[in-house]
């Protein structure tokens, strides 16, 4: 597992196909390109995935009334439909969070977005529920 090209650690896949690793103090708060390589017993890399990852210091996490935490299965369209009543309003969330969304089709669990109130006064309760 690499963060911005620097080795963070290694782990083994369990019999159930799952793995975990805790980076602990190795990753200071910031934005990283997280790269995970699947390495076969012979040492050859058989799969690679690279994802944007942001580690936030707990005291810096601002979950105000207009914040939403991305949950597994969320998309900007689904968030907008729930928050504003129309999926097409996803652009409101996208524009407010452009600095952390590389591709509006790819958002990730744990990301915290601002969900501005729309012209009708719709908003969020901080948990993604409008």
N, C-alpha and C positions, 0 to 999 in steps of 0.2 A: 504494500500500500504506500503510495507516494502522495505528497502534498506539494504542489508547485515543483515537481521533479525531485524533491528530497525524500528519501526513504523515511517513512514514519514507523513502519513495523511489518512483521510477518505473522501470519496465523494459519491454522490448519482447518480444513473443512471437516465437519463432523459427519458421522454416519448418516445423519438425517439430511445432509446437504447444506446445512447452515454453518455460518461462521460468525465470529465477532472479534472485535479488537477495540480497546479503549486507548485513545491517544494521550489522554491525561494532559499533563503540562507541556507535551511536545508541540501542541498547536496553540499559539497565542490567538486571541480574537483577531479575525480578519477574513478575507475572502481568498479561497484557494481553489485550484483545479485539483480535485481529488481523483487519482488514478489507481485503479485496482487491476492487477495483473493476475491471471490464473496461470500458475506454473505447474507443468506436469512433472512426475517423478524423475524424468530424464533431464529436467532443467529447462526444457523449451516452454516458451510462453504460448499458451493455446487460446487465450482470450484476453482482451483489454477493454476496460470501460473507463471513460473520463467524464466526470460530472462537476459542475460548479458546486462549491460547498462554502457556507459561511458559518464561522464559529463566532458567537456573540457572547460577550461577558454578561452574566446574569444581571448585573446592575445596570447595564446599558440597554437591556430589553425593555422597550417602551410599548406596552400593550394598552394603548389608550382606547377610547371608545370607537375610533375609526380604524382599528387594526384588525387584521384577520391572519390567523396562523394556517398555512396550507396543510391540509390533511391528505393522507393517501387517497387517491381517486379523484382529488380536486382537479379542475381545470379552470382557467380564467372564465370560460363561458359558464360553467356551473356556478362558480362564485358569483358572477354578475347576475345570473338568473335568480339565485337565492337572495342576494343583497338588494338588487334593483328591480327585480321582476322580469327582466329581459336579458337573455344571454348576449345579445348584440352590444350591451353596455360594457362588455369585457374591456373595451378600449379605455374606459374611465380608470379601471384598476391598472391596466398596462401603462398608460401615460403617467400615472402617479408613482409608478415603481420601475420606470425604465432603467434606472441605474443598476437594478439587480435582476432584470429579466432579459436574458440574451435573445431568447426566442419565445414569443408568446404561446407557442404550442408546447413548451417545456417548462413547467414549474415543478418544484420539488417539495415534498413534505418537510415541514419545519421552517420554510421560508415565512417571514412575517411581512405582510404587505399592508400599506395604507389603503383603505377603501373609502375614498372621499364621499361625502354625502352628495347625492345627485340633486338636480333642480327641484325634485319633488320632496326633498328632505329625507329620503331613504338613507339608511346607514346600517351599521353593524353593532353587535353587542360585544365584540372582541373575540368571539368564538366562531365567527363565520356565519352567524345566524342573524338575519335581518329583522 
